[in-house]
Amino acid sequence: MRRAVGRAAVVLRDEGVRALWFKVLGETVYRRLRLVELRPEHAVETNSELPLSFRFLTLGDAESYARLRPGVPPPAVRERLARERCFGAWLDGRLISTRWVARGSAEIEYLGRTLELDAGDVWIADTFTDPEHRGHDVSPAAGAALARALRSEGIERQLGGVLPENALGVRAYEQAGYRRAGAVGYVRFGRFRRDFLRRG
C-alpha cells in the first residue's frame, strides 16, 4: 500500500492531477490511447549528425537486438520477427534504434487487444533508442527513413498509439508529422468489458 501511494505521489508531482487520475482509471476501469496517423509522403524529413544507416532487421540480427534491449532474448526476437517487421538505425555496424511495424493486425499489449488494420495501413510501436545516443535526432531520422521505405512499398498510412498524458510522446509524434486520428481503448466493470475505437 505504501509503495502504491509513493508511486501515485511521483506521478502527481511529475505529471499533474490529470495524469494521476487517468493512471488510477487505467489500473481499474478505463484505458485508452490516442490514435495518431501519418501519410508517409507527409513525414517530416529529419537528419542526424551521426553517420547512420537504416534497414529492416533479419533473423540474423536477433543478437544485435538483444544487445540493444537487454532482457529480450534472441529467440524471442526471432519469434516476433516471424510476425512483424522491425526497422533499425545502425551506427558503425551497431544497432542503436528500433521500431516495430505490424501489418494486417496489431497486438496492443497495454490494452490487451488486437486491432485489425485496413489494407495499406501499418501499426508502428515499441520505438527504442540506445540512451547513449539520444539527443542526436536518431529516432526522428529513423522515423523519416522508415516512412520513405514504407512509401516505396505502397503503404498509405502509418498508425500509432500514445497516452494523451505523455506530453513528450505526443510532441514526438507531432514533430514527425503525425496527426490525431481518434482513440482506442476499453471500459471495464468487473467481468464486463467494452472495447471502443473512435476515428477522427
NUGU-986206 format. One record per atom (N, C-alpha, C): atom name; residue in three letters; y, z, x. Coordinates in steps of 0.02 Angstrom, whole numbers, padded with zeros to 5 digits. Example, Ala and Ser with C-alpha at 12.3 -4.5 7.8 and 13.67 -1.06 7.14 Angstrom:
// NUGU-986206
- name:resn:v:w:u
- N:Ala:-00284:00390:00660
- CA:Ala:-00225:00390:00615
- C:Ala:-00165:00390:00660
- N:Ser:-00112:00354:00642
- CA:Ser:-00053:00357:00684
- C:Ser:00002:00394:00645
***
This chain:
// NUGU-986206
- name:resn:v:w:u
- N:Met:-00060:00000:00042
- CA:Met:00000:00000:00000
- C:Met:00063:00000:00043
- N:Arg:00062:00043:00095
- CA:Arg:00119:00047:00140
- C:Arg:00131:-00019:00175
- N:Arg:00076:-00052:00194
- CA:Arg:00081:-00117:00228
- C:Arg:00112:-00169:00182
- N:Ala:00091:-00170:00118
- CA:Ala:00118:-00218:00069
- C:Ala:00193:-00206:00059
- N:Val:00212:-00142:00054
- CA:Val:00283:-00127:00046
- C:Val:00323:-00150:00107
- N:Gly:00293:-00141:00166
- CA:Gly:00326:-00163:00227
- C:Gly:00336:-00238:00229
- N:Arg:00285:-00276:00207
- CA:Arg:00291:-00349:00205
- C:Arg:00345:-00370:00156
- N:Ala:00347:-00337:00099
- CA:Ala:00398:-00352:00048
- C:Ala:00468:-00339:00076
- N:Ala:00476:-00286:00114
- CA:Ala:00541:-00270:00142
- C:Ala:00563:-00323:00192
- N:Val:00515:-00350:00231
- CA:Val:00531:-00402:00279
- C:Val:00554:-00466:00243
- N:Val:00518:-00485:00189
- CA:Val:00537:-00544:00151
- C:Val:00606:-00535:00120
- N:Leu:00619:-00475:00092
- CA:Leu:00683:-00461:00061
- C:Leu:00739:-00466:00113
- N:Arg:00729:-00438:00172
- CA:Arg:00780:-00439:00224
- C:Arg:00793:-00510:00250
- N:Asp:00739:-00548:00261
- CA:Asp:00746:-00614:00293
- C:Asp:00761:-00670:00244
- N:Glu:00737:-00666:00182
- CA:Glu:00742:-00723:00137
- C:Glu:00778:-00708:00072
- N:Gly:00788:-00646:00055
- CA:Gly:00826:-00629:-00005
- C:Gly:00783:-00612:-00065
- N:Val:00817:-00591:-00118
- CA:Val:00784:-00568:-00179
- C:Val:00743:-00624:-00212
- N:Arg:00771:-00684:-00216
- CA:Arg:00736:-00740:-00248
- C:Arg:00669:-00753:-00214
- N:Ala:00670:-00756:-00147
- CA:Ala:00608:-00769:-00110
- C:Ala:00557:-00713:-00122
- N:Leu:00581:-00650:-00123
- CA:Leu:00536:-00594:-00135
- C:Leu:00505:-00599:-00204
- N:Trp:00546:-00617:-00254
- CA:Trp:00522:-00623:-00323
- C:Trp:00467:-00675:-00328
- N:Phe:00477:-00734:-00298
- CA:Phe:00426:-00786:-00302
- C:Phe:00365:-00770:-00260
- N:Lys:00375:-00732:-00206
- CA:Lys:00317:-00710:-00167
- C:Lys:00273:-00664:-00209
- N:Val:00304:-00617:-00245
- CA:Val:00267:-00572:-00289
- C:Val:00231:-00612:-00343
- N:Leu:00266:-00659:-00374
- CA:Leu:00235:-00701:-00425
- C:Leu:00177:-00741:-00396
- N:Gly:00188:-00767:-00335
- CA:Gly:00136:-00807:-00303
- C:Gly:00073:-00768:-00288
- N:Glu:00079:-00703:-00280
- CA:Glu:00020:-00662:-00268
- C:Glu:-00012:-00640:-00333
- N:Thr:00020:-00654:-00389
- CA:Thr:-00006:-00629:-00453
- C:Thr:-00018:-00685:-00504
- N:Val:00035:-00715:-00532
- CA:Val:00025:-00758:-00590
- C:Val:00053:-00829:-00584
- N:Tyr:00093:-00843:-00534
- CA:Tyr:00128:-00907:-00534
- C:Tyr:00137:-00932:-00462
- N:Arg:00117:-00994:-00451
- CA:Arg:00128:-01026:-00386
- C:Arg:00152:-01097:-00399
- N:Arg:00197:-01121:-00356
- CA:Arg:00219:-01190:-00362
- C:Arg:00247:-01214:-00296
- N:Leu:00246:-01280:-00288
- CA:Leu:00276:-01314:-00231
- C:Leu:00324:-01366:-00257
- N:Arg:00378:-01376:-00223
- CA:Arg:00422:-01432:-00238
- C:Arg:00391:-01495:-00211
- N:Leu:00385:-01546:-00253
- CA:Leu:00360:-01611:-00230
- C:Leu:00418:-01650:-00199
- N:Val:00405:-01681:-00143
- CA:Val:00455:-01724:-00111
- C:Val:00421:-01791:-00097
- N:Glu:00462:-01843:-00096
- CA:Glu:00434:-01910:-00085
- C:Glu:00479:-01950:-00038
- N:Leu:00448:-01997:-00004
- CA:Leu:00484:-02040:00042
- C:Leu:00454:-02110:00038
- N:Arg:00496:-02159:00027
- CA:Arg:00476:-02229:00036
- C:Arg:00479:-02242:00111
- N:Pro:00425:-02264:00143
- CA:Pro:00425:-02272:00216
- C:Pro:00484:-02311:00243
- N:Glu:00507:-02361:00205
- CA:Glu:00564:-02401:00229
- C:Glu:00629:-02362:00229
- N:His:00630:-02303:00196
- CA:His:00690:-02262:00194
- C:His:00688:-02203:00243
- N:Ala:00637:-02202:00284
- CA:Ala:00631:-02147:00333
- C:Ala:00689:-02148:00382
- N:Val:00714:-02090:00399
- CA:Val:00768:-02084:00448
- C:Val:00740:-02093:00518
- N:Glu:00766:-02141:00554
- CA:Glu:00743:-02153:00623
- C:Glu:00769:-02098:00669
- N:Thr:00723:-02064:00701
- CA:Thr:00740:-02010:00748
- C:Thr:00701:-02020:00812
- N:Asn:00733:-02010:00868
- CA:Asn:00700:-02016:00933
- C:Asn:00705:-01949:00970
- N:Ser:00658:-01938:01012
- CA:Ser:00658:-01879:01056
- C:Ser:00677:-01900:01126
- N:Glu:00708:-01854:01163
- CA:Glu:00723:-01870:01233
- C:Glu:00659:-01868:01275
- N:Leu:00605:-01842:01247
- CA:Leu:00541:-01841:01282
- C:Leu:00506:-01908:01276
- N:Pro:00470:-01930:01328
- CA:Pro:00435:-01995:01325
- C:Pro:00370:-01990:01286
- N:Leu:00376:-01992:01220
- CA:Leu:00319:-01982:01176
- C:Leu:00283:-02048:01161
- N:Ser:00219:-02042:01147
- CA:Ser:00181:-02098:01118
- C:Ser:00148:-02071:01054
- N:Phe:00133:-02117:01008
- CA:Phe:00108:-02097:00942
- C:Phe:00047:-02139:00923
- N:Arg:00000:-02107:00889
- CA:Arg:-00058:-02143:00862
- C:Arg:-00097:-02096:00817
- N:Phe:-00142:-02126:00777
- CA:Phe:-00188:-02087:00738
- C:Phe:-00244:-02061:00783
- N:Leu:-00266:-02000:00769
- CA:Leu:-00320:-01970:00808
- C:Leu:-00386:-02003:00790
- N:Thr:-00432:-02002:00838
- CA:Thr:-00500:-02024:00828
- C:Thr:-00546:-01962:00834
- N:Leu:-00610:-01972:00819
- CA:Leu:-00657:-01916:00826
- C:Leu:-00658:-01889:00896
- N:Gly:-00645:-01932:00945
- CA:Gly:-00645:-01910:01015
- C:Gly:-00586:-01866:01033
- N:Asp:-00537:-01860:00988
- CA:Asp:-00478:-01818:01001
- C:Asp:-00486:-01747:00974
- N:Ala:-00545:-01730:00949
- CA:Ala:-00555:-01665:00918
- C:Ala:-00540:-01608:00967
- N:Glu:-00561:-01615:01029
- CA:Glu:-00549:-01562:01079
- C:Glu:-00474:-01555:01093
- N:Ser:-00438:-01611:01095
- CA:Ser:-00365:-01608:01105
- C:Ser:-00332:-01571:01048
- N:Tyr:-00355:-01584:00987
- CA:Tyr:-00326:-01549:00929
- C:Tyr:-00341:-01474:00933
- N:Ala:-00402:-01457:00952
- CA:Ala:-00421:-01387:00957
- C:Ala:-00380:-01351:01010
- N:Arg:-00361:-01385:01063
- CA:Arg:-00318:-01353:01114
- C:Arg:-00248:-01342:01086
- N:Leu:-00224:-01388:01045
- CA:Leu:-00158:-01380:01014
- C:Leu:-00159:-01325:00962
- N:Arg:-00212:-01320:00924
- CA:Arg:-00217:-01272:00869
- C:Arg:-00275:-01223:00883
- N:Pro:-00265:-01173:00925
- CA:Pro:-00318:-01125:00940
- C:Pro:-00344:-01094:00875
- N:Gly:-00409:-01085:00872
- CA:Gly:-00440:-01057:00812
- C:Gly:-00469:-01111:00767
- N:Val:-00454:-01174:00781
- CA:Val:-00484:-01230:00744
- C:Val:-00534:-01264:00789
- N:Pro:-00599:-01252:00779
- CA:Pro:-00650:-01280:00825
- C:Pro:-00657:-01355:00817
- N:Pro:-00675:-01390:00871
- CA:Pro:-00683:-01463:00868
- C:Pro:-00728:-01488:00811
- N:Pro:-00784:-01454:00795
- CA:Pro:-00825:-01480:00739
- C:Pro:-00787:-01480:00673
- N:Ala:-00744:-01430:00662
- CA:Ala:-00704:-01428:00601
- C:Ala:-00653:-01485:00600
- N:Val:-00626:-01502:00658
- CA:Val:-00578:-01558:00663
- C:Val:-00614:-01623:00646
- N:Arg:-00673:-01633:00676
- CA:Arg:-00710:-01694:00662
- C:Arg:-00730:-01700:00589
- N:Glu:-00748:-01643:00558
- CA:Glu:-00766:-01644:00487
- C:Glu:-00706:-01664:00445
- N:Arg:-00647:-01638:00462
- CA:Arg:-00588:-01655:00424
- C:Arg:-00568:-01728:00435
- N:Leu:-00577:-01752:00496
- CA:Leu:-00559:-01822:00512
- C:Leu:-00604:-01871:00473
- N:Ala:-00661:-01848:00450
- CA:Ala:-00704:-01891:00409
- C:Ala:-00675:-01901:00340
- N:Arg:-00629:-01855:00318
- CA:Arg:-00599:-01860:00252
- C:Arg:-00527:-01882:00253
- N:Glu:-00491:-01864:00306
- CA:Glu:-00419:-01877:00311
- C:Glu:-00403:-01906:00379
- N:Arg:-00343:-01931:00384
- CA:Arg:-00319:-01955:00449
- C:Arg:-00269:-01905:00476
- N:Cys:-00262:-01905:00542
- CA:Cys:-00214:-01861:00575
- C:Cys:-00173:-01902:00623
- N:Phe:-00107:-01896:00618
- CA:Phe:-00062:-01934:00661
- C:Phe:-00034:-01887:00714
- N:Gly:-00035:-01910:00776
- CA:Gly:-00015:-01866:00831
- C:Gly:00040:-01894:00875
- N:Ala:00077:-01848:00906
- CA:Ala:00125:-01865:00958
- C:Ala:00097:-01839:01024
- N:Trp:00099:-01881:01074
- CA:Trp:00071:-01865:01139
- C:Trp:00125:-01866:01193
- N:Leu:00119:-01820:01240
- CA:Leu:00165:-01817:01297
- C:Leu:00124:-01811:01360
- N:Asp:00129:-01861:01403
- CA:Asp:00090:-01861:01466
- C:Asp:00016:-01849:01453
- N:Gly:-00010:-01881:01401
- CA:Gly:-00081:-01875:01386
- C:Gly:-00102:-01812:01349
- N:Arg:-00054:-01771:01331
- CA:Arg:-00068:-01708:01296
- C:Arg:-00043:-01712:01225
- N:Leu:-00086:-01694:01178
- CA:Leu:-00067:-01693:01107
- C:Leu:-00021:-01634:01094
- N:Ile:00040:-01647:01067
- CA:Ile:00088:-01592:01058
- C:Ile:00113:-01585:00986
- N:Ser:00096:-01633:00943
- CA:Ser:00118:-01628:00873
- C:Ser:00071:-01668:00829
- N:Thr:00057:-01641:00769
- CA:Thr:00011:-01675:00723
- C:Thr:00035:-01667:00651
- N:Arg:00012:-01711:00608
- CA:Arg:00020:-01705:00536
- C:Arg:-00038:-01743:00504
- N:Trp:-00064:-01715:00449
- CA:Trp:-00122:-01744:00416
- C:Trp:-00100:-01789:00358
- N:Val:-00139:-01842:00348
- CA:Val:-00123:-01893:00298
- C:Val:-00185:-01903:00253
- N:Ala:-00177:-01888:00189
- CA:Ala:-00233:-01897:00141
- C:Ala:-00217:-01955:00094
- N:Arg:-00269:-01990:00075
- CA:Arg:-00261:-02046:00028
- C:Arg:-00314:-02039:-00026
- N:Gly:-00297:-02058:-00087
- CA:Gly:-00345:-02053:-00143
- C:Gly:-00338:-01986:-00178
- N:Ser:-00345:-01932:-00141
- CA:Ser:-00335:-01865:-00168
- C:Ser:-00317:-01819:-00111
- N:Ala:-00285:-01764:-00128
- CA:Ala:-00263:-01716:-00078
- C:Ala:-00284:-01646:-00098
- N:Glu:-00315:-01609:-00052
- CA:Glu:-00332:-01539:-00063
- C:Glu:-00271:-01496:-00045
- N:Ile:-00244:-01461:-00095
- CA:Ile:-00186:-01418:-00083
- C:Ile:-00212:-01346:-00083
- N:Glu:-00224:-01320:-00023
- CA:Glu:-00255:-01255:-00016
- C:Glu:-00214:-01200:-00048
- N:Tyr:-00148:-01202:-00040
- CA:Tyr:-00105:-01149:-00068
- C:Tyr:-00112:-01143:-00143
- N:Leu:-00125:-01199:-00177
- CA:Leu:-00132:-01199:-00249
- C:Leu:-00205:-01198:-00272
- N:Gly:-00251:-01206:-00224
- CA:Gly:-00321:-01207:-00243
- C:Gly:-00339:-01263:-00290
- N:Arg:-00311:-01322:-00278
- CA:Arg:-00324:-01379:-00323
- C:Arg:-00323:-01445:-00284
- N:Thr:-00350:-01495:-00317
- CA:Thr:-00349:-01562:-00290
- C:Thr:-00298:-01603:-00329
- N:Leu:-00256:-01639:-00294
- CA:Leu:-00206:-01681:-00325
- C:Leu:-00227:-01754:-00317
- N:Glu:-00237:-01787:-00373
- CA:Glu:-00255:-01858:-00371
- C:Glu:-00192:-01899:-00355
- N:Leu:-00200:-01946:-00309
- CA:Leu:-00144:-01987:-00286
- C:Leu:-00149:-02057:-00314
- N:Asp:-00092:-02087:-00329
- CA:Asp:-00091:-02156:-00351
- C:Asp:-00107:-02203:-00293
- N:Ala:-00130:-02262:-00310
- CA:Ala:-00141:-02313:-00259
- C:Ala:-00074:-02327:-00224
- N:Gly:-00075:-02331:-00159
- CA:Gly:-00013:-02342:-00122
- C:Gly:00022:-02279:-00101
- N:Asp:-00004:-02220:-00123
- CA:Asp:00025:-02156:-00104
- C:Asp:-00017:-02121:-00051
- N:Val:00014:-02080:-00011
- CA:Val:-00021:-02036:00035
- C:Val:00011:-01967:00030
- N:Trp:-00027:-01916:00049
- CA:Trp:-00003:-01847:00050
- C:Trp:00002:-01825:00122
- N:Ile:00061:-01801:00142
- CA:Ile:00073:-01778:00211
- C:Ile:00073:-01701:00210
- N:Ala:00034:-01671:00254
- CA:Ala:00029:-01597:00255
- C:Ala:00011:-01571:00323
- N:Asp:00015:-01506:00330
- CA:Asp:-00009:-01470:00389
- C:Asp:00024:-01498:00453
- N:Thr:00090:-01503:00451
- CA:Thr:00127:-01526:00510
- C:Thr:00132:-01469:00560
- N:Phe:00118:-01484:00623
- CA:Phe:00121:-01433:00675
- C:Phe:00145:-01463:00741
- N:Thr:00189:-01426:00775
- CA:Thr:00213:-01447:00841
- C:Thr:00205:-01389:00889
- N:Asp:00181:-01403:00948
- CA:Asp:00173:-01352:01000
- C:Asp:00239:-01314:01009
- N:Pro:00239:-01248:01002
- CA:Pro:00301:-01209:01008
- C:Pro:00339:-01223:01073
- N:Glu:00303:-01239:01126
- CA:Glu:00334:-01252:01190
- C:Glu:00379:-01314:01189
- N:His:00366:-01359:01141
- CA:His:00403:-01422:01139
- C:His:00449:-01428:01078
- N:Arg:00457:-01374:01042
- CA:Arg:00503:-01376:00985
- C:Arg:00575:-01376:01010
- N:Gly:00620:-01405:00969
- CA:Gly:00689:-01411:00989
- C:Gly:00704:-01475:01026
- N:His:00654:-01521:01029
- CA:His:00664:-01585:01063
- C:His:00654:-01643:01015
- N:Asp:00660:-01631:00949
- CA:Asp:00652:-01683:00898
- C:Asp:00583:-01716:00900
- N:Val:00533:-01678:00922
- CA:Val:00465:-01706:00925
- C:Val:00439:-01720:00854
- N:Ser:00443:-01670:00810
- CA:Ser:00417:-01680:00742
- C:Ser:00455:-01734:00703
- N:Pro:00522:-01734:00704
- CA:Pro:00557:-01789:00669
- C:Pro:00540:-01858:00697
- N:Ala:00533:-01862:00763
- CA:Ala:00515:-01927:00793
- C:Ala:00445:-01949:00772
- N:Ala:00399:-01900:00769
- CA:Ala:00331:-01915:00747
- C:Ala:00330:-01936:00674
- N:Gly:00371:-01903:00633
- CA:Gly:00375:-01921:00563
- C:Gly:00401:-01992:00553
- N:Ala:00451:-02011:00592
- CA:Ala:00478:-02079:00588
- C:Ala:00426:-02130:00611
- N:Ala:00389:-02113:00664
- CA:Ala:00337:-02159:00689
- C:Ala:00281:-02166:00638
- N:Leu:00264:-02111:00605
- CA:Leu:00212:-02115:00553
- C:Leu:00235:-02159:00495
- N:Ala:00297:-02152:00475
- CA:Ala:00323:-02194:00420
- C:Ala:00319:-02268:00438
- N:Arg:00334:-02284:00500
- CA:Arg:00328:-02355:00522
- C:Arg:00256:-02378:00518
- N:Ala:00210:-02336:00541
- CA:Ala:00139:-02354:00540
- C:Ala:00114:-02363:00469
- N:Leu:00133:-02317:00425
- CA:Leu:00111:-02322:00355
- C:Leu:00141:-02382:00319
- N:Arg:00203:-02396:00335
- CA:Arg:00235:-02454:00303
- C:Arg:00199:-02518:00324
- N:Ser:00177:-02522:00386
- CA:Ser:00142:-02582:00409
- C:Ser:00074:-02589:00375
- N:Glu:00047:-02534:00349
- CA:Glu:-00017:-02535:00314
- C:Glu:-00008:-02547:00239
- N:Gly:00054:-02553:00217
- CA:Gly:00067:-02566:00146
- C:Gly:00074:-02504:00103
- N:Ile:00079:-02445:00135
- CA:Ile:00090:-02383:00096
- C:Ile:00159:-02386:00065
- N:Glu:00163:-02367:00001
- CA:Glu:00225:-02372:-00036
- C:Glu:00263:-02306:-00039
- N:Arg:00226:-02250:-00035
- CA:Arg:00259:-02186:-00044
- C:Arg:00222:-02130:-00008
- N:Gln:00259:-02088:00027
- CA:Gln:00233:-02028:00058
- C:Gln:00253:-01968:00016
- N:Leu:00206:-01925:00001
- CA:Leu:00218:-01865:-00038
- C:Leu:00204:-01803:00003
- N:Gly:00239:-01749:-00014
- CA:Gly:00227:-01685:00019
- C:Gly:00247:-01629:-00027
- N:Gly:00231:-01568:-00007
- CA:Gly:00249:-01510:-00046
- C:Gly:00279:-01456:-00002
- N:Val:00329:-01421:-00028
- CA:Val:00362:-01369:00010
- C:Val:00384:-01313:-00038
- N:Leu:00380:-01252:-00015
- CA:Leu:00405:-01196:-00055
- C:Leu:00481:-01203:-00061
- N:Pro:00509:-01201:-00121
- CA:Pro:00581:-01207:-00128
- C:Pro:00620:-01154:-00089
- N:Glu:00590:-01095:-00079
- CA:Glu:00624:-01041:-00043
- C:Glu:00622:-01052:00032
- N:Asn:00582:-01099:00056
- CA:Asn:00578:-01114:00128
- C:Asn:00635:-01160:00147
- N:Ala:00693:-01131:00160
- CA:Ala:00753:-01171:00172
- C:Ala:00745:-01218:00232
- N:Leu:00713:-01194:00285
- CA:Leu:00703:-01236:00344
- C:Leu:00658:-01295:00328
- N:Gly:00605:-01282:00290
- CA:Gly:00559:-01336:00272
- C:Gly:00592:-01387:00227
- N:Val:00631:-01363:00177
- CA:Val:00666:-01409:00132
- C:Val:00715:-01452:00172
- N:Arg:00752:-01421:00218
- CA:Arg:00801:-01458:00258
- C:Arg:00767:-01510:00303
- N:Ala:00709:-01492:00331
- CA:Ala:00674:-01539:00374
- C:Ala:00652:-01601:00335
- N:Tyr:00627:-01591:00275
- CA:Tyr:00609:-01648:00233
- C:Tyr:00670:-01690:00217
- N:Glu:00724:-01658:00198
- CA:Glu:00785:-01695:00180
- C:Glu:00811:-01735:00239
- N:Gln:00810:-01706:00298
- CA:Gln:00835:-01741:00357
- C:Gln:00792:-01800:00375
- N:Ala:00728:-01798:00355
- CA:Ala:00683:-01854:00369
- C:Ala:00690:-01910:00317
- N:Gly:00728:-01897:00263
- CA:Gly:00738:-01949:00212
- C:Gly:00702:-01936:00147
- N:Tyr:00663:-01882:00143
- CA:Tyr:00628:-01867:00081
- C:Tyr:00678:-01846:00026
- N:Arg:00658:-01856:-00036
- CA:Arg:00699:-01833:-00092
- C:Arg:00654:-01796:-00141
- N:Arg:00684:-01755:-00182
- CA:Arg:00647:-01714:-00230
- C:Arg:00612:-01759:-00280
- N:Ala:00549:-01742:-00297
- CA:Ala:00510:-01784:-00342
- C:Ala:00475:-01745:-00397
- N:Gly:00488:-01680:-00404
- CA:Gly:00457:-01641:-00456
- C:Gly:00428:-01576:-00429
- N:Ala:00376:-01551:-00463
- CA:Ala:00345:-01488:-00443
- C:Ala:00271:-01490:-00462
- N:Val:00231:-01452:-00425
- CA:Val:00160:-01446:-00439
- C:Val:00142:-01372:-00431
- N:Gly:00101:-01346:-00476
- CA:Gly:00083:-01276:-00471
- C:Gly:00039:-01253:-00527
- N:Tyr:00038:-01188:-00539
- CA:Tyr:-00002:-01160:-00593
- C:Tyr:00028:-01094:-00618
- N:Val:00008:-01077:-00679
- CA:Val:00021:-01012:-00709
- C:Val:-00046:-00981:-00724
- N:Arg:-00055:-00917:-00707
- CA:Arg:-00120:-00886:-00717
- C:Arg:-00112:-00817:-00749
- N:Phe:-00153:-00804:-00799
- CA:Phe:-00156:-00738:-00831
- C:Phe:-00230:-00720:-00837
- N:Gly:-00252:-00673:-00795
- CA:Gly:-00323:-00656:-00795
- C:Gly:-00365:-00716:-00779
- N:Arg:-00412:-00733:-00823
- CA:Arg:-00455:-00791:-00811
- C:Arg:-00423:-00857:-00833
- N:Phe:-00369:-00851:-00871
- CA:Phe:-00335:-00912:-00895
- C:Phe:-00290:-00939:-00840
- N:Arg:-00296:-01004:-00827
- CA:Arg:-00253:-01037:-00778
- C:Arg:-00233:-01105:-00806
- N:Arg:-00168:-01118:-00802
- CA:Arg:-00142:-01183:-00824
- C:Arg:-00107:-01217:-00766
- N:Asp:-00134:-01274:-00745
- CA:Asp:-00103:-01313:-00691
- C:Asp:-00050:-01358:-00720
- N:Phe:00002:-01371:-00681
- CA:Phe:00054:-01417:-00703
- C:Phe:00075:-01463:-00647
- N:Leu:00098:-01521:-00667
- CA:Leu:00126:-01571:-00621
- C:Leu:00185:-01603:-00657
- N:Arg:00244:-01591:-00630
- CA:Arg:00305:-01619:-00660
- C:Arg:00334:-01670:-00612
- N:Arg:00349:-01728:-00636
- CA:Arg:00380:-01780:-00596
- C:Arg:00455:-01782:-00608
- N:Gly:00493:-01802:-00557
- CA:Gly:00564:-01811:-00566
- C:Gly:00605:-01752:-00543
***
